[in-house]
Amino acid sequence: MNELDMDSGLAAVIDYVREVHAPISQAITDGGPVTATDCALLSGAIDALLDAIDARLPQAAAQPNVALKAVA
C-alpha cells in the first residue's frame, strides 16, 4: 500500500472538503434541501482532494517507446 505524505497542503485540502461536506451532511440528516450549488462545491472539493493525493503518490516510471519488429 502506498503511504501519503500528510503535509500542510494536503491537510488544508482535507479540511476544506470537511468544511464543504458538513452542511450537506447536516441538510441530509435534517431532511433539508441540498442545492445544486452545494453539490458543485463538494464536487470541486473532491477534485482538489484527488489532485492533492495524486500529486503525493509515487508516479509510475515512463516506459520508453520501443519499436517492435515483425518477425517473418
KEGU-454737 format. One record per atom (N, C-alpha, C): residue number from 0; residue in three letters; atom name; x, y, z. Coordinates in nm, 2 decimals. Atoms other than C-alpha are relative to their C-alpha. Example, Ala and Ser with C-alpha at 12.3 -4.5 7.8 and 13.67 -1.06 7.14 Angstrom:
% KEGU-454737
ATOM:lovex:koldo:zaro:px:py:pz
ATOM:0:ALA:N:0.09:-0.12:0.00 $
ATOM:0:ALA:CA:1.23:-0.45:0.78 $
ATOM:0:ALA:C:0.09:0.12:0.00 $
ATOM:1:SER:N:-0.09:-0.11:0.00 $
ATOM:1:SER:CA:1.37:-0.11:0.71 $
ATOM:1:SER:C:-0.08:0.11:0.08 $
***
This chain:
% KEGU-454737
ATOM:lovex:koldo:zaro:px:py:pz
ATOM:0:MET:N:0.08:-0.12:0.00 $
ATOM:0:MET:CA:0.00:0.00:0.00 $
ATOM:0:MET:C:0.09:0.12:0.00 $
ATOM:1:ASN:N:-0.08:-0.13:0.01 $
ATOM:1:ASN:CA:0.13:0.35:-0.09 $
ATOM:1:ASN:C:-0.04:0.08:0.12 $
ATOM:2:GLU:N:0.03:-0.09:-0.11 $
ATOM:2:GLU:CA:0.16:0.59:0.20 $
ATOM:2:GLU:C:0.00:0.15:-0.05 $
ATOM:3:LEU:N:0.00:-0.14:0.04 $
ATOM:3:LEU:CA:0.07:0.96:0.16 $
ATOM:3:LEU:C:0.08:0.08:0.10 $
ATOM:4:ASP:N:-0.07:-0.10:-0.09 $
ATOM:4:ASP:CA:0.28:1.24:0.29 $
ATOM:4:ASP:C:-0.10:0.10:0.04 $
ATOM:5:MET:N:0.10:-0.09:-0.05 $
ATOM:5:MET:CA:0.04:1.43:0.51 $
ATOM:5:MET:C:0.06:0.13:0.04 $
ATOM:6:ASP:N:-0.06:-0.13:-0.03 $
ATOM:6:ASP:CA:0.19:1.77:0.47 $
ATOM:6:ASP:C:-0.11:0.10:0.02 $
ATOM:7:SER:N:0.10:-0.10:-0.03 $
ATOM:7:SER:CA:0.02:2.10:0.54 $
ATOM:7:SER:C:-0.09:0.03:-0.12 $
ATOM:8:GLY:N:0.09:-0.03:0.12 $
ATOM:8:GLY:CA:-0.11:2.14:0.18 $
ATOM:8:GLY:C:-0.11:-0.11:-0.01 $
ATOM:9:LEU:N:0.10:0.11:0.00 $
ATOM:9:LEU:CA:-0.29:1.80:0.19 $
ATOM:9:LEU:C:-0.10:0.02:0.12 $
ATOM:10:ALA:N:0.08:-0.02:-0.12 $
ATOM:10:ALA:CA:-0.42:1.87:0.54 $
ATOM:10:ALA:C:-0.10:0.12:-0.03 $
ATOM:11:ALA:N:0.08:-0.11:0.03 $
ATOM:11:ALA:CA:-0.56:2.20:0.42 $
ATOM:11:ALA:C:-0.11:-0.04:-0.10 $
ATOM:12:VAL:N:0.10:0.05:0.09 $
ATOM:12:VAL:CA:-0.74:2.03:0.13 $
ATOM:12:VAL:C:-0.10:-0.08:0.07 $
ATOM:13:ILE:N:0.09:0.09:-0.07 $
ATOM:13:ILE:CA:-0.89:1.77:0.36 $
ATOM:13:ILE:C:-0.09:0.09:0.09 $
ATOM:14:ASP:N:0.08:-0.09:-0.08 $
ATOM:14:ASP:CA:-1.01:2.05:0.60 $
ATOM:14:ASP:C:-0.11:0.07:-0.09 $
ATOM:15:TYR:N:0.09:-0.06:0.09 $
ATOM:15:TYR:CA:-1.17:2.22:0.30 $
ATOM:15:TYR:C:-0.12:-0.09:-0.04 $
ATOM:16:VAL:N:0.10:0.10:0.03 $
ATOM:16:VAL:CA:-1.35:1.90:0.20 $
ATOM:16:VAL:C:-0.10:-0.02:0.11 $
ATOM:17:ARG:N:0.09:0.01:-0.12 $
ATOM:17:ARG:CA:-1.48:1.86:0.55 $
ATOM:17:ARG:C:-0.09:0.12:0.02 $
ATOM:18:GLU:N:0.07:-0.12:-0.01 $
ATOM:18:GLU:CA:-1.59:2.22:0.56 $
ATOM:18:GLU:C:-0.12:0.01:-0.10 $
ATOM:19:VAL:N:0.11:0.00:0.10 $
ATOM:19:VAL:CA:-1.79:2.19:0.24 $
ATOM:19:VAL:C:-0.10:-0.11:0.02 $
ATOM:20:HIS:N:0.09:0.11:-0.02 $
ATOM:20:HIS:CA:-1.93:1.85:0.33 $
ATOM:20:HIS:C:-0.09:0.01:0.12 $
ATOM:21:ALA:N:0.07:-0.01:-0.13 $
ATOM:21:ALA:CA:-2.05:1.94:0.68 $
ATOM:21:ALA:C:-0.15:0.05:-0.02 $
ATOM:22:PRO:N:0.14:-0.05:0.01 $
ATOM:22:PRO:CA:-2.36:2.15:0.58 $
ATOM:22:PRO:C:-0.08:-0.09:-0.09 $
ATOM:23:ILE:N:0.07:0.09:0.08 $
ATOM:23:ILE:CA:-2.45:1.90:0.31 $
ATOM:23:ILE:C:-0.05:-0.12:0.08 $
ATOM:24:SER:N:0.03:0.12:-0.09 $
ATOM:24:SER:CA:-2.44:1.61:0.56 $
ATOM:24:SER:C:-0.11:0.04:0.10 $
ATOM:25:GLN:N:0.10:-0.05:-0.09 $
ATOM:25:GLN:CA:-2.64:1.82:0.81 $
ATOM:25:GLN:C:-0.13:0.01:-0.07 $
ATOM:26:ALA:N:0.12:-0.02:0.07 $
ATOM:26:ALA:CA:-2.90:1.90:0.55 $
ATOM:26:ALA:C:-0.07:-0.14:-0.03 $
ATOM:27:ILE:N:0.06:0.14:0.02 $
ATOM:27:ILE:CA:-2.94:1.53:0.46 $
ATOM:27:ILE:C:-0.05:-0.06:0.13 $
ATOM:28:THR:N:0.05:0.05:-0.13 $
ATOM:28:THR:CA:-2.97:1.44:0.83 $
ATOM:28:THR:C:-0.13:0.07:0.04 $
ATOM:29:ASP:N:0.12:-0.07:-0.04 $
ATOM:29:ASP:CA:-3.23:1.71:0.89 $
ATOM:29:ASP:C:-0.11:-0.01:-0.10 $
ATOM:30:GLY:N:0.10:0.01:0.10 $
ATOM:30:GLY:CA:-3.42:1.64:0.57 $
ATOM:30:GLY:C:-0.01:0.13:-0.07 $
ATOM:31:GLY:N:0.01:-0.13:0.07 $
ATOM:31:GLY:CA:-3.34:1.98:0.44 $
ATOM:31:GLY:C:0.05:-0.01:-0.15 $
ATOM:32:PRO:N:-0.04:0.00:0.14 $
ATOM:32:PRO:CA:-3.26:2.08:0.08 $
ATOM:32:PRO:C:0.15:0.00:-0.02 $
ATOM:33:VAL:N:-0.14:-0.01:0.04 $
ATOM:33:VAL:CA:-2.93:2.02:-0.08 $
ATOM:33:VAL:C:-0.01:0.05:-0.14 $
ATOM:34:THR:N:0.01:-0.06:0.13 $
ATOM:34:THR:CA:-2.88:2.25:-0.37 $
ATOM:34:THR:C:0.10:-0.04:-0.10 $
ATOM:35:ALA:N:-0.10:0.03:0.11 $
ATOM:35:ALA:CA:-2.70:2.22:-0.70 $
ATOM:35:ALA:C:0.13:0.07:0.03 $
ATOM:36:THR:N:-0.12:-0.07:-0.04 $
ATOM:36:THR:CA:-2.46:2.47:-0.57 $
ATOM:36:THR:C:0.08:-0.07:0.11 $
ATOM:37:ASP:N:-0.06:0.09:-0.10 $
ATOM:37:ASP:CA:-2.39:2.25:-0.26 $
ATOM:37:ASP:C:0.08:-0.11:-0.07 $
ATOM:38:CYS:N:-0.06:0.12:0.07 $
ATOM:38:CYS:CA:-2.32:1.96:-0.50 $
ATOM:38:CYS:C:0.12:0.05:-0.08 $
ATOM:39:ALA:N:-0.11:-0.05:0.08 $
ATOM:39:ALA:CA:-2.09:2.17:-0.72 $
ATOM:39:ALA:C:0.12:0.04:0.09 $
ATOM:40:LEU:N:-0.11:-0.03:-0.09 $
ATOM:40:LEU:CA:-1.89:2.29:-0.42 $
ATOM:40:LEU:C:0.07:-0.13:0.05 $
ATOM:41:LEU:N:-0.05:0.12:-0.04 $
ATOM:41:LEU:CA:-1.85:1.94:-0.30 $
ATOM:41:LEU:C:0.08:-0.07:-0.11 $
ATOM:42:SER:N:-0.07:0.06:0.11 $
ATOM:42:SER:CA:-1.75:1.81:-0.64 $
ATOM:42:SER:C:0.13:0.07:-0.02 $
ATOM:43:GLY:N:-0.13:-0.07:0.02 $
ATOM:43:GLY:CA:-1.48:2.08:-0.67 $
ATOM:43:GLY:C:0.09:-0.03:0.11 $
ATOM:44:ALA:N:-0.09:0.03:-0.12 $
ATOM:44:ALA:CA:-1.35:2.00:-0.32 $
ATOM:44:ALA:C:0.05:-0.14:-0.02 $
ATOM:45:ILE:N:-0.05:0.14:0.02 $
ATOM:45:ILE:CA:-1.33:1.63:-0.41 $
ATOM:45:ILE:C:0.10:0.00:-0.11 $
ATOM:46:ASP:N:-0.10:-0.01:0.10 $
ATOM:46:ASP:CA:-1.15:1.71:-0.73 $
ATOM:46:ASP:C:0.14:0.05:0.05 $
ATOM:47:ALA:N:-0.12:-0.05:-0.06 $
ATOM:47:ALA:CA:-0.90:1.91:-0.53 $
ATOM:47:ALA:C:0.07:-0.10:0.09 $
ATOM:48:LEU:N:-0.05:0.10:-0.09 $
ATOM:48:LEU:CA:-0.86:1.63:-0.28 $
ATOM:48:LEU:C:0.07:-0.11:-0.09 $
ATOM:49:LEU:N:-0.05:0.11:0.09 $
ATOM:49:LEU:CA:-0.80:1.37:-0.56 $
ATOM:49:LEU:C:0.13:0.05:-0.06 $
ATOM:50:ASP:N:-0.13:-0.05:0.06 $
ATOM:50:ASP:CA:-0.54:1.60:-0.73 $
ATOM:50:ASP:C:0.11:0.01:0.10 $
ATOM:51:ALA:N:-0.10:-0.01:-0.10 $
ATOM:51:ALA:CA:-0.36:1.66:-0.40 $
ATOM:51:ALA:C:0.05:-0.14:0.03 $
ATOM:52:ILE:N:-0.04:0.14:-0.02 $
ATOM:52:ILE:CA:-0.35:1.28:-0.34 $
ATOM:52:ILE:C:0.09:-0.05:-0.11 $
ATOM:53:ASP:N:-0.07:0.04:0.12 $
ATOM:53:ASP:CA:-0.23:1.21:-0.69 $
ATOM:53:ASP:C:0.14:0.06:0.00 $
ATOM:54:ALA:N:-0.13:-0.07:0.01 $
ATOM:54:ALA:CA:0.05:1.47:-0.66 $
ATOM:54:ALA:C:0.10:-0.06:0.11 $
ATOM:55:ARG:N:-0.08:0.05:-0.10 $
ATOM:55:ARG:CA:0.18:1.29:-0.35 $
ATOM:55:ARG:C:0.03:-0.15:-0.01 $
ATOM:56:LEU:N:-0.02:0.15:0.02 $
ATOM:56:LEU:CA:0.17:0.93:-0.47 $
ATOM:56:LEU:C:0.12:-0.02:-0.10 $
ATOM:57:PRO:N:-0.10:0.03:0.10 $
ATOM:57:PRO:CA:0.47:0.78:-0.65 $
ATOM:57:PRO:C:-0.06:-0.02:-0.14 $
ATOM:58:GLN:N:0.05:0.01:0.14 $
ATOM:58:GLN:CA:0.43:0.81:-1.02 $
ATOM:58:GLN:C:0.07:-0.11:-0.07 $
ATOM:59:ALA:N:-0.06:0.11:0.07 $
ATOM:59:ALA:CA:0.49:0.51:-1.24 $
ATOM:59:ALA:C:0.11:0.06:-0.10 $
ATOM:60:ALA:N:-0.10:-0.05:0.09 $
ATOM:60:ALA:CA:0.81:0.55:-1.44 $
ATOM:60:ALA:C:-0.05:-0.01:-0.15 $
ATOM:61:ALA:N:0.05:0.00:0.14 $
ATOM:61:ALA:CA:0.75:0.64:-1.80 $
ATOM:61:ALA:C:0.07:-0.11:-0.08 $
ATOM:62:GLN:N:-0.05:0.12:0.07 $
ATOM:62:GLN:CA:0.80:0.34:-2.03 $
ATOM:62:GLN:C:0.06:0.06:-0.13 $
ATOM:63:PRO:N:-0.06:-0.05:0.12 $
ATOM:63:PRO:CA:1.04:0.42:-2.32 $
ATOM:63:PRO:C:-0.07:-0.07:-0.12 $
ATOM:64:ASN:N:0.06:0.05:0.13 $
ATOM:64:ASN:CA:0.89:0.38:-2.67 $
ATOM:64:ASN:C:0.10:-0.10:-0.06 $
ATOM:65:VAL:N:-0.09:0.10:0.06 $
ATOM:65:VAL:CA:1.03:0.06:-2.81 $
ATOM:65:VAL:C:-0.07:-0.05:-0.13 $
ATOM:66:ALA:N:0.05:0.05:0.14 $
ATOM:66:ALA:CA:0.99:-0.02:-3.18 $
ATOM:66:ALA:C:0.00:-0.15:0.00 $
ATOM:67:LEU:N:0.00:0.14:0.01 $
ATOM:67:LEU:CA:0.88:-0.37:-3.23 $
ATOM:67:LEU:C:0.02:-0.04:-0.15 $
ATOM:68:LYS:N:-0.02:0.05:0.14 $
ATOM:68:LYS:CA:1.00:-0.56:-3.54 $
ATOM:68:LYS:C:-0.09:-0.12:-0.02 $
ATOM:69:ALA:N:0.08:0.12:0.04 $
ATOM:69:ALA:CA:0.77:-0.80:-3.72 $
ATOM:69:ALA:C:0.10:-0.11:-0.04 $
ATOM:70:VAL:N:-0.08:0.11:0.03 $
ATOM:70:VAL:CA:0.93:-1.14:-3.74 $
ATOM:70:VAL:C:-0.07:-0.08:-0.11 $
ATOM:71:ALA:N:0.06:0.07:0.11 $
ATOM:71:ALA:CA:0.87:-1.31:-4.08 $
ATOM:71:ALA:C:0.03:-0.14:0.00 $
***
